[in-house]
Amino acid sequence: MKTKKTGKRLYSTGNPRKKKGIEVRVPAALICCVILTAGCLAGCGGAPKTSASAASDIPAAPAESDTAEGSAVSEKPADPADSADRAESAGTAPASSGDTSAAAAGTGSTSAAAAGTEDTSAAAAGTDSETAGGRLLKYIDAWEEWHTMTVDPDVRETAYNASQFISAEENPQWMIYTGKGSEEYECLQGIDVSEHQGTIDWQAVAEAGYQFAFIRVGFRGYGEAGTLVEDSMAVENLQQAQAAGLHVGTYFFSQALNEEEAAEEAALSVSVIEKSGVEPDLPLMYDPEIIKDDDGRANDITRDQVALNTAAFRETVETSSTCRVDIYSNLPWEHNYFDTDTMNRYEIWYADYEPLPQTPYHFTWWQYTNEGTVPGIEGVVDLDLWLRKK
């Protein structure tokens, strides 16, 4: 989908500047992560899923009250594609959900960040420090709003040096990893799509060097009715992407309010995959999102309920199919919605449209832009990096 996306696609979870309701992705600004200590702010380079996020789709408006879904912005990097779908997902967490920055807290800090003049220079990046309350990380969301989070020491850390993600010489659109431990990974380039991309020439996509794709199988409308909708291009995309030789995964844009609704979303996902006759070799991504610019039905969901919904989605999928479930996320969602157990249990498809990934936590896939151009696809599309262990 294409509306503002918050790296978890719409805040709606993978960015407005734009991810898995409706959003328009906007080019990400220079990224800057700032780590705070005692009263002092130092910067640390990072990136903004969508969030749910994510990805960059906006679900086609259903016939009933859920048509609103087609025009909302979702959050999940950026918190984030599908904005509409993912509600797709771009993302930024609302200030009410825990922004502890100096400016928000009214502490009278005179640092550049507190004064509204964020230091985004290279020199500001790479510093890390501790406070009495733990490590603080300052990050920017898809709407170019700043937030401060306490890093959870119990969540598995990233294995990558964020400053060592660079553009590939082969294709400047692509991101690759060249830092410490890079010899342990293959950098595979991929895309994520939905019906919003229309008919895709998958052979042209493969010939352009793309090796995997996450394909939306459906979404739940973010209106009060919460209608379940199958992505109209899911079956064709699954079949043709696999036939072209790509690794194939899927995602579902969730607006579940409880475990029962999450299980319904899982059942629809499995039914669409089975109908395609394809056995995906990548996970089915659970992509819950918040609709930042509209009254989304799940906007008031709690961290505890997200954990219950995620578990219900996984259990339904894994007891009725051979699919594996993982999650689509962005930094606002990691800050405000996914708990420690959820973050550690699943592999993460992380959305962030900043030049470098800002998350301090582990991830396997990075949705790094919603403005890619790919042969065989009309218009812009989300691009993804898969750091596959050798």
C-alpha positions as CSV (number, residue, x, y, z in Angstrom):
1,M,0.0,0.0,0.0
2,K,1.2,3.4,-0.5
3,T,0.4,6.0,2.1
4,K,2.5,7.3,4.8
5,K,4.3,4.4,6.3
6,T,5.8,3.9,9.5
7,G,8.3,1.3,9.1
8,K,5.7,-1.0,10.6
9,R,3.9,-0.1,7.7
10,L,1.0,2.1,8.6
11,Y,1.1,3.4,12.3
12,S,-0.4,1.7,10.0
13,T,4.4,-2.8,11.4
14,G,7.6,-1.9,8.2
15,N,6.5,4.5,7.6
16,P,4.9,8.1,6.8
17,R,7.4,8.9,5.8
18,K,5.3,6.5,4.0
19,K,5.4,-1.9,5.9
20,K,2.9,-5.4,6.4
21,G,-4.4,0.1,6.6
22,I,-3.2,2.6,4.1
23,E,-0.2,4.6,4.0
24,V,1.9,6.5,1.8
25,R,5.6,6.0,2.1
26,V,7.7,9.0,2.1
27,P,11.5,9.0,1.6
28,A,13.2,8.5,5.0
29,A,15.3,11.3,6.4
30,L,18.8,10.8,7.5
31,I,18.7,8.5,10.4
32,C,20.0,9.2,13.8
33,C,19.9,7.2,17.0
34,V,20.8,9.0,20.1
35,I,21.7,7.4,23.3
36,L,21.1,9.4,26.5
37,T,23.1,9.3,29.6
38,A,22.7,11.0,32.9
39,G,21.4,14.3,31.3
40,C,23.5,14.1,28.3
41,L,22.4,13.1,24.8
42,A,24.7,11.4,22.4
43,G,23.7,10.1,18.9
44,C,23.8,6.6,17.6
45,G,23.3,5.9,13.9
46,G,20.3,3.6,13.0
47,A,17.3,3.3,10.7
48,P,13.4,3.7,10.9
49,K,6.6,-2.2,9.3
50,T,5.7,0.0,8.4
51,S,4.4,-2.9,11.5
52,A,2.6,-4.6,10.9
53,S,4.1,-2.8,9.2
54,A,4.9,-2.9,6.8
55,A,5.4,-3.2,3.9
56,S,3.6,-0.8,1.8
57,D,0.2,-1.7,0.8
58,I,-3.1,-0.3,1.3
59,P,-5.9,-2.8,1.2
60,A,-8.5,-2.3,-1.4
61,A,-11.6,-0.9,0.2
62,P,-14.1,-3.6,1.1
63,A,-17.8,-3.1,0.3
64,E,-18.8,-2.3,3.8
65,S,-17.9,0.0,6.6
66,D,-14.3,-1.2,6.6
67,T,-13.7,0.8,3.4
68,A,-12.0,3.4,5.6
69,E,-9.1,1.0,5.8
70,G,-8.1,1.9,2.4
71,S,-7.1,5.4,3.3
72,A,-5.4,5.1,6.7
73,V,-1.8,5.3,7.7
74,S,-0.4,2.5,9.6
75,E,2.6,2.4,11.7
76,K,5.3,-0.2,12.1
77,P,8.8,1.0,11.3
78,A,8.7,2.8,10.8
79,D,5.4,1.7,12.8
80,P,6.0,-1.1,9.1
81,A,3.9,-1.6,3.5
82,D,1.3,-2.3,3.4
83,S,0.1,0.4,5.3
84,A,-3.3,-0.1,4.6
85,D,-2.7,-3.6,4.4
86,R,-0.3,-3.9,6.9
87,A,-2.9,-1.2,7.4
88,E,-0.7,-1.7,6.4
89,S,1.9,-0.4,8.2
90,A,4.2,2.3,8.7
91,G,5.0,3.3,12.0
92,T,5.7,5.5,14.7
93,A,4.5,5.1,18.2
94,P,2.3,7.8,19.7
95,A,3.8,10.0,22.4
96,S,1.2,8.8,24.8
97,S,2.7,5.3,24.5
98,G,5.8,6.0,26.4
99,D,7.9,8.8,24.9
100,T,10.5,9.6,27.6
101,S,12.6,12.0,25.6
102,A,13.8,15.1,27.4
103,A,11.5,17.3,25.5
104,A,8.5,15.1,26.2
105,A,9.4,14.8,29.9
106,G,9.9,18.5,30.3
107,T,13.2,18.1,32.1
108,G,14.6,21.4,30.8
109,S,17.4,19.7,29.0
110,T,19.4,22.2,26.8
111,S,20.9,19.5,24.6
112,A,20.6,19.8,20.9
113,A,17.9,17.0,20.8
114,A,15.8,18.7,23.5
115,A,16.1,22.0,21.7
116,G,14.7,20.5,18.5
117,T,18.0,20.6,16.7
118,E,18.7,16.9,16.5
119,D,22.4,16.1,15.7
120,T,22.3,13.8,12.6
121,S,26.0,14.1,11.8
122,A,28.1,11.0,11.4
123,A,30.1,12.1,14.4
124,A,27.0,11.9,16.6
125,A,26.6,8.2,15.7
126,G,28.0,5.2,17.5
127,T,28.1,6.3,21.1
128,D,26.4,4.2,23.7
129,S,26.0,4.8,27.4
130,E,24.1,3.7,30.4
131,T,22.0,5.5,33.0
132,A,20.8,4.4,36.4
133,G,17.7,3.1,34.7
134,G,19.5,1.2,31.9
135,R,20.5,2.0,28.4
136,L,18.4,4.7,26.6
137,L,18.0,4.8,22.9
138,K,16.6,7.8,21.0
139,Y,15.1,7.0,17.6
140,I,13.2,8.7,14.8
141,D,9.9,7.3,13.4
142,A,8.4,7.4,10.0
143,W,6.8,10.8,10.7
144,E,10.1,12.2,11.7
145,E,9.1,12.3,15.3
146,W,11.6,11.5,18.0
147,H,11.1,9.0,20.8
148,T,13.3,7.6,23.6
149,M,13.1,4.0,24.8
150,T,14.8,2.0,27.4
151,V,16.5,-1.0,25.7
152,D,15.3,-4.3,27.1
153,P,18.4,-6.1,28.3
154,D,16.5,-9.5,28.1
155,V,15.8,-9.3,24.4
156,R,18.3,-10.8,22.0
157,E,20.6,-8.1,20.6
158,T,21.3,-7.4,17.0
159,A,24.3,-9.3,15.6
160,Y,25.1,-6.5,13.1
161,N,27.1,-3.3,13.2
162,A,24.4,-0.9,11.8
163,S,27.0,1.4,10.4
164,Q,28.2,-1.3,8.1
165,F,25.1,-1.6,6.0
166,I,25.9,-0.1,2.6
167,S,24.4,0.2,-0.9
168,A,25.5,-2.6,-3.3
169,E,27.6,-1.7,-6.2
170,E,25.6,-4.1,-8.4
171,N,22.4,-2.1,-7.7
172,P,22.5,1.1,-5.6
173,Q,18.9,0.5,-4.5
174,W,20.0,-2.6,-2.7
175,M,21.4,-2.8,0.8
176,I,24.0,-5.3,1.9
177,Y,25.9,-5.9,5.1
178,T,29.7,-5.7,5.2
179,G,30.5,-5.5,8.9
180,K,31.8,-7.8,11.6
181,G,30.4,-11.3,11.0
182,S,29.3,-10.6,7.5
183,E,31.1,-13.7,6.3
184,E,28.5,-15.7,8.2
185,Y,25.6,-14.3,6.1
186,E,24.3,-14.2,2.5
187,C,22.7,-11.0,1.6
188,L,19.6,-11.8,-0.5
189,Q,17.5,-9.1,-2.1
190,G,13.7,-9.4,-2.0
191,I,10.4,-7.5,-2.2
192,D,7.0,-7.6,-0.5
193,V,3.8,-7.1,-2.4
194,S,0.0,-7.2,-2.3
195,E,-2.9,-6.6,-4.8
196,H,-1.8,-3.0,-4.8
197,Q,1.0,-3.8,-7.1
198,G,-1.4,-5.3,-9.6
199,T,-0.3,-8.0,-12.0
200,I,3.4,-8.7,-11.6
201,D,5.8,-10.2,-14.2
202,W,7.6,-12.5,-11.7
203,Q,10.0,-13.8,-14.3
204,A,11.3,-10.2,-14.8
205,V,11.5,-9.8,-11.1
206,A,13.7,-12.9,-10.8
207,E,15.9,-11.9,-13.8
208,A,16.5,-8.6,-12.1
209,G,18.2,-10.4,-9.2
210,Y,15.5,-10.6,-6.6
211,Q,15.5,-13.9,-4.7
212,F,12.6,-13.8,-2.3
213,A,9.2,-12.3,-1.8
214,F,6.7,-11.8,1.1
215,I,3.2,-11.9,-0.4
216,R,0.1,-10.6,1.4
217,V,-2.6,-13.3,1.8
218,G,-5.2,-11.0,3.4
219,F,-6.1,-8.4,5.9
220,R,-8.8,-7.4,8.4
221,G,-10.4,-4.0,7.9
222,Y,-9.7,-1.5,10.6
223,G,-13.3,-0.3,10.7
224,E,-15.7,-1.3,13.5
225,A,-16.9,-4.4,11.6
226,G,-13.3,-5.7,11.1
227,T,-14.1,-7.6,7.9
228,L,-11.7,-10.3,6.9
229,V,-10.6,-9.9,3.3
230,E,-8.5,-12.2,1.1
231,D,-5.9,-10.4,-1.0
232,S,-7.2,-10.7,-4.6
233,M,-3.8,-11.4,-6.0
234,A,-2.4,-13.7,-3.3
235,V,-3.0,-17.0,-5.1
236,E,-1.6,-15.8,-8.4
237,N,1.4,-14.1,-6.8
238,L,2.3,-17.2,-4.7
239,Q,2.1,-19.5,-7.7
240,Q,4.0,-17.3,-10.1
241,A,6.7,-16.2,-7.6
242,Q,7.5,-19.8,-6.8
243,A,7.4,-20.8,-10.5
244,A,10.0,-18.0,-11.2
245,G,12.3,-19.6,-8.6
246,L,11.9,-17.1,-5.7
247,H,11.8,-18.1,-2.1
248,V,8.3,-17.3,-1.0
249,G,6.8,-16.1,2.3
250,T,3.5,-14.5,3.2
251,Y,2.0,-12.0,5.6
252,F,-1.4,-11.1,7.1
253,F,-2.3,-7.5,8.1
254,S,-4.0,-7.9,11.5
255,Q,-6.5,-5.8,13.3
256,A,-7.5,-8.5,15.8
257,L,-8.9,-7.3,19.1
258,N,-8.6,-10.6,20.9
259,E,-7.3,-14.2,20.5
260,E,-10.5,-15.4,18.7
261,E,-10.1,-12.8,16.0
262,A,-6.4,-13.6,15.7
263,A,-7.2,-17.3,15.2
264,E,-9.8,-16.3,12.5
265,E,-7.0,-14.3,10.7
266,A,-4.7,-17.3,10.9
267,A,-7.4,-19.7,9.5
268,L,-7.9,-17.4,6.5
269,S,-4.2,-17.2,5.9
270,V,-3.8,-20.9,5.9
271,S,-6.8,-21.4,3.6
272,V,-5.4,-18.9,1.0
273,I,-2.0,-20.6,1.1
274,E,-3.6,-24.1,0.7
275,K,-5.7,-22.8,-2.2
276,S,-2.6,-21.7,-4.0
277,G,-1.0,-25.2,-3.8
278,V,2.3,-23.5,-2.8
279,E,4.3,-24.6,0.2
280,P,6.1,-21.4,1.2
281,D,9.7,-21.9,2.4
282,L,9.7,-18.6,4.3
283,P,7.4,-17.8,7.3
284,L,3.9,-16.5,7.4
285,M,4.4,-13.1,9.0
286,Y,1.9,-11.8,11.6
287,D,1.6,-8.1,11.0
288,P,-0.5,-6.3,13.7
289,E,-0.8,-2.6,13.2
290,I,-2.0,0.7,14.7
291,I,-3.8,3.2,12.3
292,K,-2.1,6.4,13.1
293,D,-4.2,8.8,11.1
294,D,-7.6,7.3,11.7
295,D,-9.8,5.6,14.3
296,G,-8.5,2.1,13.9
297,R,-10.4,-0.6,15.8
298,A,-7.2,-1.9,17.4
299,N,-5.6,1.4,18.2
300,D,-6.1,0.9,21.9
301,I,-4.7,-2.6,22.1
302,T,-2.3,-3.4,25.0
303,R,1.1,-5.0,25.0
304,D,-0.4,-8.0,26.9
305,Q,-3.2,-8.4,24.3
306,V,-0.7,-8.3,21.5
307,A,1.2,-11.1,23.0
308,L,-2.0,-13.2,23.4
309,N,-3.1,-12.5,19.8
310,T,0.4,-13.3,18.4
311,A,0.4,-16.7,20.3
312,A,-3.2,-17.5,19.1
313,F,-2.3,-16.7,15.5
314,R,0.8,-18.9,15.7
315,E,-0.9,-21.8,17.4
316,T,-3.7,-21.8,14.8
317,V,-1.3,-21.7,11.9
318,E,1.1,-24.3,13.3
319,T,-1.6,-26.8,14.3
320,S,-3.4,-26.7,10.9
321,S,-0.5,-26.3,8.4
322,T,3.3,-26.7,7.9
323,C,3.8,-23.0,7.9
324,R,6.0,-21.3,10.4
325,V,4.9,-18.0,12.0
326,D,7.2,-15.0,12.6
327,I,6.5,-11.3,13.1
328,Y,6.7,-8.1,11.2
329,S,7.9,-5.2,13.4
330,N,9.4,-1.8,13.6
331,L,11.0,0.1,16.4
332,P,7.9,1.8,17.7
333,W,6.3,-1.6,18.0
334,E,9.3,-3.1,19.7
335,H,9.2,-0.1,22.0
336,N,5.5,-0.1,22.8
337,Y,3.7,-3.3,21.8
338,F,5.8,-6.5,21.6
339,D,6.9,-7.9,25.0
340,T,10.1,-9.6,25.8
341,D,8.9,-13.2,25.3
342,T,7.4,-12.3,21.9
343,M,10.6,-10.6,20.8
344,N,12.6,-13.6,21.7
345,R,10.3,-16.3,20.4
346,Y,10.1,-15.1,16.8
347,E,12.4,-14.2,14.0
348,I,11.8,-10.6,13.0
349,W,11.0,-8.9,9.7
350,Y,12.1,-5.4,10.7
351,A,10.8,-2.3,8.9
352,D,12.9,0.9,9.0
353,Y,13.3,3.4,6.2
354,E,16.2,5.3,7.7
355,P,19.6,4.9,6.0
356,L,20.6,2.4,8.7
357,P,18.5,0.1,11.0
358,Q,18.0,1.8,14.3
359,T,16.8,-1.3,16.3
360,P,19.1,-2.6,19.1
361,Y,17.4,-6.0,18.7
362,H,17.8,-9.0,16.5
363,F,16.3,-9.3,13.0
364,T,16.6,-11.6,10.0
365,W,14.9,-9.5,7.3
366,W,15.1,-5.7,6.9
367,Q,12.4,-3.8,4.9
368,Y,14.6,-0.8,4.1
369,T,12.5,1.2,1.7
370,N,9.0,1.5,0.3
371,E,10.2,3.4,-2.8
372,G,12.0,0.7,-4.8
373,T,11.6,0.2,-8.5
374,V,11.7,-3.3,-9.9
375,P,11.4,-4.6,-13.4
376,G,8.1,-6.4,-13.9
377,I,6.3,-4.2,-11.3
378,E,4.5,-1.0,-12.1
379,G,5.1,1.8,-9.6
380,V,7.1,1.7,-6.4
381,V,7.4,-1.3,-4.2
382,D,9.0,-2.3,-0.8
383,L,12.5,-3.7,-0.9
384,D,13.9,-6.1,1.6
385,L,17.2,-7.6,2.7
386,W,17.4,-11.2,4.0
387,L,20.5,-11.9,6.1
388,R,20.5,-15.6,5.6
389,K,22.8,-17.6,7.8
390,K,25.2,-19.7,5.7
